[in-house]
Amino acid sequence: MVVEVPLTGLSFSLFGLRDANAVCARLPEPLASGLRAHGWRFYDFIGSGGCRFMCSWATTDADIDALLEDTRRLAAGC
């Protein structure tokens, strides 16, 4: 399933191909630290600010919604 996520106004950008179970984003350090403090795990990737999120095949829409909600809430303070 392909889902378009509105990211307007958020303080990060996606980069690279998104045709598998990985999504790469450039996150400001306060946002990355905040997500990790909320229990999200992801890899530092491709230099400063690059983060790689990997999804298992068991990832649900609710999981993605929770990540986006935390991202939106935390990004408002970045």
C-alpha positions, 0 to 999 in steps of 0.5 A, spaced: 500 500 500 502 506 498 500 512 503 501 519 501 503 523 508 502 530 508 508 533 511 507 540 510 510 545 515 514 539 519 522 541 520 524 535 516 525 532 509 524 525 506 530 523 501 532 517 497 527 511 494 521 509 498 520 503 495 521 498 500 521 497 508 525 503 509 524 511 509 530 516 510 529 523 513 533 528 515 531 530 522 534 536 526 537 533 532 532 535 537 527 531 533 531 525 533 532 525 540 525 527 542 523 521 538 528 516 541 526 519 548 519 516 546 521 509 545 522 510 537 528 506 534 531 508 528 538 508 525 543 514 524 544 514 516 548 518 511 551 524 515 549 529 519 541 529 521 540 523 516 535 517 519 533 511 516 526 508 519 525 500 518 519 497 518 517 490 519 512 487 515 508 487 521 507 494 521 500 497 522 497 503 520 496 505 527 504 504 528 505 509 522 500 514 525 503 514 532 510 515 529 507 521 525 503 524 531 509 524 535 513 527 530 508 532 529 508 534 536 515 534 537 517 538 531 512 543 533 518 545 538 524 544 533 
